[in-house]
C-alpha cells in the first residue's frame, strides 16, 4: 500500500485526518450491502478522511488533464450522498467515496462491491452532465496518477 501512503504524504492535509475504526467501516458495508475494496479501507482505516486541496492548484499549474480529488467523504456521507445523488440524476448502483471542489463525485460501482476485492475501478460522476465515466482501472492506480505529478 505504498502508493496510498505516498498519496497521503504528498497531498493530505494532516490537520483533519483521524483513522476510522474498522467496526465503523464494517457497519457502513452492512448498510450499503456491499464490500468496499481493501485498498480504500486501508486508506480510511490508516489515515481517515483525506483532504487534498493542493491537487487542484498543482494540476492547474501543470495544465494536467486529471480529475481533481479534494475530499474523501465521511462514512455517513458515503451512505447518504450515494442515495441523494441517485435522486438527483446519477445513474443507480454506485457508492460515492470522494468529491472534487465542484460537487462531482468519485465512486465504485455497487455491482463490483459484491465480493471482497483488493482493488476496484474508480468512476467519476459529473453532476452537470449526469454522466459517469471510468477514470481508473483501480483505486491504487488512480492515486498513483496524483503521485506522478
C-alpha positions as CSV (number, residue, x, y, z in Angstrom):
1,X,0.0,0.0,0.0
2,X,3.0,2.3,-0.6
3,X,1.1,4.2,-3.3
4,X,-1.6,5.1,-0.8
5,X,0.9,6.1,1.9
6,X,2.8,8.3,-0.7
7,X,-0.5,9.9,-1.8
8,X,-1.3,10.9,1.8
9,X,2.2,12.1,2.4
10,X,2.3,14.3,-0.7
11,X,-1.3,15.5,-0.8
12,X,-3.1,15.0,2.5
13,X,-3.8,17.9,4.9
14,X,-2.6,16.5,8.2
15,X,-4.9,18.6,10.3
16,X,-8.1,16.8,9.7
17,X,-7.1,13.1,9.4
18,X,-8.2,10.7,12.1
19,X,-8.2,6.9,11.3
20,X,-11.6,5.4,11.1
21,X,-12.2,2.3,13.2
22,X,-12.7,-1.0,11.3
23,X,-16.0,-1.6,13.1
24,X,-17.4,1.7,11.6
25,X,-16.3,0.6,8.2
26,X,-17.9,-2.8,8.6
27,X,-21.2,-1.1,9.7
28,X,-21.1,1.0,6.5
29,X,-20.7,-2.1,4.4
30,X,-23.7,-3.6,6.1
31,X,-25.8,-0.5,5.4
32,X,-24.7,-0.5,1.8
33,X,-25.0,-4.2,1.4
34,X,-21.5,-4.0,-0.2
35,X,-17.9,-5.0,0.4
36,X,-15.6,-2.0,-0.2
37,X,-12.2,-2.6,-1.7
38,X,-9.4,-3.4,0.7
39,X,-7.3,-0.5,-0.8
40,X,-9.9,2.1,0.1
41,X,-10.5,0.6,3.5
42,X,-6.7,0.7,4.1
43,X,-6.7,4.5,3.3
44,X,-9.5,5.4,5.7
45,X,-8.6,2.9,8.4
46,X,-5.0,4.1,8.4
47,X,-5.4,7.8,7.8
48,X,-9.1,8.8,7.9
49,X,-10.7,11.4,5.7
50,X,-8.0,12.8,3.5
51,X,-8.4,16.4,2.4
52,X,-6.2,17.2,-0.5
53,X,-6.8,20.9,-1.6
54,X,-3.4,21.2,-3.2
55,X,-4.3,18.7,-6.0
56,X,-6.3,21.4,-7.7
57,X,-3.6,24.0,-7.6
58,X,-0.9,21.6,-8.8
59,X,-2.9,20.2,-11.7
60,X,-3.9,23.7,-12.8
61,X,-0.3,24.9,-12.6
62,X,0.9,22.0,-14.7
63,X,-2.1,22.1,-17.1
64,X,-2.7,18.4,-16.4
65,X,-6.0,16.7,-17.5
66,X,-6.8,14.7,-14.4
67,X,-10.0,14.7,-12.3
68,X,-9.1,16.5,-9.1
69,X,-10.0,14.9,-5.8
70,X,-10.3,17.2,-2.9
71,X,-12.2,15.4,-0.1
72,X,-12.8,11.9,0.9
73,X,-16.3,11.6,2.3
74,X,-17.3,10.7,5.9
75,X,-18.9,7.3,6.3
76,X,-22.2,9.0,6.9
77,X,-21.8,11.0,3.7
78,X,-20.8,7.9,1.7
79,X,-24.2,6.3,2.6
80,X,-26.4,9.4,2.4
81,X,-24.9,11.1,-0.6
82,X,-24.9,7.9,-2.6
83,X,-28.7,7.9,-2.2
84,X,-29.1,11.6,-2.6
85,X,-27.1,11.8,-5.9
86,X,-29.2,9.0,-7.3
87,X,-32.4,11.0,-6.6
88,X,-30.9,14.0,-8.4
89,X,-29.9,12.2,-11.6
90,X,-26.9,10.0,-11.0
91,X,-27.4,6.5,-12.5
92,X,-28.2,4.0,-9.8
93,X,-25.8,1.5,-8.4
94,X,-22.8,3.5,-7.3
95,X,-21.0,4.1,-3.9
96,X,-19.6,7.6,-3.7
97,X,-16.4,8.0,-1.7
98,X,-14.7,11.3,-2.6
99,X,-15.5,14.7,-4.2
100,X,-13.8,17.3,-6.2
101,X,-14.2,21.1,-5.5
102,X,-17.3,21.3,-7.8
103,X,-19.6,18.7,-6.3
104,X,-18.6,16.0,-8.7
105,X,-18.0,12.6,-7.2
106,X,-15.7,9.6,-7.4
107,X,-17.3,6.3,-6.8
108,X,-17.2,2.5,-7.1
109,X,-19.8,0.5,-8.9
110,X,-22.1,-1.3,-6.4
111,X,-22.1,-4.4,-8.6
112,X,-18.3,-4.6,-8.3
113,X,-18.6,-4.5,-4.5
114,X,-20.5,-7.8,-4.3
115,X,-17.4,-9.7,-3.0
116,X,-14.2,-8.9,-1.3
117,X,-11.7,-7.3,-3.7
118,X,-8.3,-5.9,-3.1
119,X,-8.9,-3.1,-5.5
120,X,-11.7,-1.8,-7.8
121,X,-12.1,0.6,-10.7
122,X,-12.8,4.3,-9.9
123,X,-15.6,6.1,-11.7
124,X,-16.3,9.8,-11.9
125,X,-19.8,11.3,-11.8
126,X,-20.0,14.7,-13.5
127,X,-23.1,16.2,-11.8
128,X,-23.6,18.8,-14.6
129,X,-23.7,16.3,-17.4
130,X,-25.2,13.5,-15.2
131,X,-22.6,11.1,-16.7
132,X,-20.4,8.5,-15.1
133,X,-17.1,7.6,-16.7
134,X,-14.3,5.3,-15.6
135,X,-11.2,7.3,-14.6
136,X,-9.0,4.4,-13.5
137,X,-8.9,0.6,-13.5
138,X,-8.1,0.6,-9.8
139,X,-8.2,2.8,-6.7
140,X,-4.4,2.4,-6.1
141,X,-3.7,3.2,-9.8
142,X,-5.9,6.3,-9.5
143,X,-3.9,7.6,-6.5
144,X,-0.7,6.8,-8.4
145,X,-1.7,9.3,-11.1
146,X,-1.5,12.0,-8.5
147,X,1.8,10.7,-7.1
148,X,3.3,11.1,-10.6
149,X,2.5,14.9,-10.7
